[in-house]
């Protein structure tokens, strides 16, 4: 179709790089969440003996288990999309196949964004776990390292979502068009001999 915009080579490379970055950040977020575990003090206090300590882990909370699963799914989906993109999927072949691949890209991106944003939101809410409206001390009071890892996982998920959003933006607005509008404004009002009227 005449109205379709075909991205240039630099845009394709940038989009692919951002998709790969999305995969890497999603995997890093999942790894950080999976390692979120710490021995914390019980109500009786702290002592070197294991009896006065209890293990706190992401697996104790359904929201954090969802967060881990969401980042893994996002990484898998984006890895598949990046693989198809690297092989030139959707560039050649019949029009119906090209449209089908484009629709799958959009579905994969939408699903990944939902997973990444919800994962980061749940990770950032760890400070409220067990606080009962901040009337009592939460899990982070005695498990600072655990909460730091959960927050770090949320930051990585958010970074992955930003990379994916940037990839979608570049696909719609190619890099080669960023400076064309400025060039057109500079040439506007110039005569055939290069004399401009102000």
C-alpha positions as CSV (number, residue, x, y, z in Angstrom):
1,X,0.0,0.0,0.0
2,X,1.2,3.5,-0.7
3,X,0.5,4.8,2.8
4,X,2.7,2.2,4.5
5,X,6.0,3.4,5.8
6,X,9.0,1.1,5.3
7,X,11.6,1.6,8.0
8,X,15.2,2.1,6.8
9,X,18.1,-0.2,7.7
10,X,19.2,2.0,10.7
11,X,15.7,1.8,12.2
12,X,15.6,-2.0,11.8
13,X,18.9,-2.3,13.5
14,X,17.9,0.0,16.4
15,X,14.6,-1.8,16.9
16,X,16.3,-5.2,17.0
17,X,18.9,-3.9,19.4
18,X,16.1,-2.5,21.7
19,X,14.3,-5.8,21.5
20,X,17.5,-7.7,22.5
21,X,17.9,-5.2,25.4
22,X,14.3,-5.9,26.5
23,X,15.1,-9.6,26.6
24,X,18.3,-9.1,28.5
25,X,16.7,-6.8,31.1
26,X,13.7,-9.1,31.5
27,X,16.1,-12.0,32.2
28,X,18.1,-9.9,34.7
29,X,14.9,-8.9,36.4
30,X,13.8,-12.6,36.7
31,X,17.2,-13.6,38.0
32,X,17.1,-10.8,40.6
33,X,13.7,-11.8,41.8
34,X,14.6,-15.5,41.9
35,X,17.6,-14.6,44.2
36,X,15.4,-12.6,46.5
37,X,15.8,-14.6,49.7
38,X,17.1,-13.7,53.2
39,X,17.1,-14.9,56.8
40,X,15.3,-12.3,58.9
41,X,14.8,-11.9,62.6
42,X,11.7,-13.2,64.4
43,X,9.6,-11.3,66.9
44,X,11.8,-12.8,69.7
45,X,14.8,-10.9,68.3
46,X,18.0,-11.8,66.6
47,X,20.8,-14.2,67.5
48,X,23.3,-16.3,65.6
49,X,21.2,-19.4,66.2
50,X,18.9,-20.4,63.3
51,X,16.0,-20.8,65.8
52,X,15.7,-17.0,66.1
53,X,15.7,-16.5,62.4
54,X,13.2,-17.2,59.6
55,X,13.7,-17.5,55.9
56,X,11.9,-14.9,53.8
57,X,11.7,-15.4,50.0
58,X,9.8,-14.2,47.0
59,X,8.1,-17.6,46.9
60,X,6.3,-16.6,50.1
61,X,4.2,-14.1,48.2
62,X,1.9,-14.8,45.3
63,X,2.4,-11.3,43.8
64,X,6.1,-11.8,43.6
65,X,5.8,-15.3,42.1
66,X,3.6,-13.7,39.5
67,X,6.2,-11.0,38.9
68,X,8.9,-13.6,38.3
69,X,6.7,-15.6,35.9
70,X,5.7,-12.4,34.1
71,X,9.3,-11.3,33.4
72,X,10.1,-14.9,32.2
73,X,7.2,-14.9,29.8
74,X,8.1,-11.4,28.6
75,X,11.7,-12.5,27.9
76,X,10.5,-15.6,26.0
77,X,8.1,-13.7,23.9
78,X,10.5,-10.9,23.0
79,X,13.3,-13.4,22.3
80,X,11.0,-15.1,19.8
81,X,10.1,-11.7,18.2
82,X,13.7,-10.7,18.0
83,X,14.6,-14.0,16.4
84,X,12.0,-13.6,13.7
85,X,13.0,-10.0,13.2
86,X,16.7,-11.0,12.8
87,X,15.7,-13.6,10.1
88,X,13.9,-10.9,8.2
89,X,10.4,-12.1,9.0
90,X,7.6,-10.1,7.5
91,X,9.8,-8.4,4.9
92,X,9.3,-10.8,2.0
93,X,6.5,-13.1,0.9
94,X,2.8,-12.7,0.3
95,X,0.9,-9.8,1.7
96,X,-1.3,-11.9,4.0
97,X,1.7,-13.6,5.6
98,X,3.3,-10.1,6.2
99,X,0.1,-8.9,7.8
100,X,-0.1,-12.0,10.0
101,X,3.5,-11.5,11.2
102,X,2.9,-7.8,11.9
103,X,-0.2,-8.7,13.9
104,X,1.8,-11.2,16.0
105,X,4.4,-8.5,16.6
106,X,1.8,-6.1,17.9
107,X,0.2,-8.8,20.1
108,X,3.6,-9.9,21.5
109,X,4.5,-6.3,22.3
110,X,1.2,-5.5,24.0
111,X,1.4,-8.7,26.1
112,X,5.0,-8.0,27.1
113,X,4.2,-4.4,28.1
114,X,1.4,-5.6,30.3
115,X,3.6,-8.2,32.0
116,X,6.5,-5.9,32.5
117,X,4.5,-2.9,33.9
118,X,2.5,-5.1,36.2
119,X,5.6,-6.9,37.3
120,X,7.4,-3.7,38.2
121,X,4.4,-2.3,40.0
122,X,4.1,-5.4,42.2
123,X,7.9,-5.4,42.9
124,X,7.8,-1.7,44.0
125,X,4.9,-2.5,46.4
126,X,7.2,-4.8,48.6
127,X,7.6,-1.9,51.1
128,X,3.9,-2.3,52.0
129,X,4.0,-6.1,52.5
130,X,2.9,-6.9,56.1
131,X,2.6,-3.3,57.1
132,X,-1.2,-3.3,57.6
133,X,-1.5,0.3,56.4
134,X,1.9,1.2,57.9
135,X,0.4,0.6,61.4
136,X,2.9,-2.3,62.0
137,X,6.4,-2.9,60.7
138,X,6.5,-4.7,57.3
139,X,8.7,-7.4,55.9
140,X,11.4,-4.8,54.9
141,X,12.2,-3.9,58.5
142,X,14.0,-7.1,59.2
143,X,14.8,-8.1,55.6
144,X,16.4,-5.2,53.9
145,X,18.5,-7.2,51.5
146,X,15.5,-9.2,50.4
147,X,13.5,-6.0,49.7
148,X,16.5,-4.4,47.8
149,X,16.6,-7.3,45.4
150,X,12.8,-7.1,44.8
151,X,13.0,-3.4,44.2
152,X,16.0,-3.9,41.8
153,X,13.9,-6.5,39.9
154,X,11.2,-3.9,39.6
155,X,13.6,-1.3,38.2
156,X,14.9,-3.8,35.6
157,X,11.4,-4.7,34.6
158,X,10.6,-1.0,34.1
159,X,13.8,-0.5,32.1
160,X,12.8,-3.4,29.9
161,X,9.4,-1.9,29.3
162,X,11.0,1.5,28.4
163,X,13.2,-0.3,25.8
164,X,10.2,-2.0,24.3
165,X,8.3,1.3,24.1
166,X,11.3,2.9,22.4
167,X,11.4,0.1,19.9
168,X,7.8,0.6,19.1
169,X,8.3,4.3,18.7
170,X,11.2,3.9,16.3
171,X,9.2,1.5,14.2
172,X,6.5,4.1,13.7
173,X,8.9,7.1,13.5
174,X,12.1,6.1,11.6
175,X,15.4,7.8,12.6
176,X,15.8,9.1,9.0
177,X,12.7,11.3,9.4
178,X,13.9,13.1,12.6
179,X,15.8,15.8,10.8
180,X,13.8,16.1,7.6
181,X,11.3,18.5,9.0
182,X,14.0,20.9,10.1
183,X,15.6,20.8,6.6
184,X,12.2,21.6,5.0
185,X,11.7,24.6,7.3
186,X,15.2,25.9,6.4
187,X,14.5,25.7,2.7
188,X,11.1,27.2,2.9
189,X,10.9,30.7,1.4
190,X,14.1,30.4,-0.7
191,X,14.1,31.4,-4.3
192,X,15.5,29.4,-7.3
193,X,18.9,31.1,-6.9
194,X,19.2,30.3,-3.2
195,X,18.0,33.7,-2.0
196,X,15.7,33.4,1.0
197,X,13.0,35.8,1.9
198,X,12.5,36.6,5.6
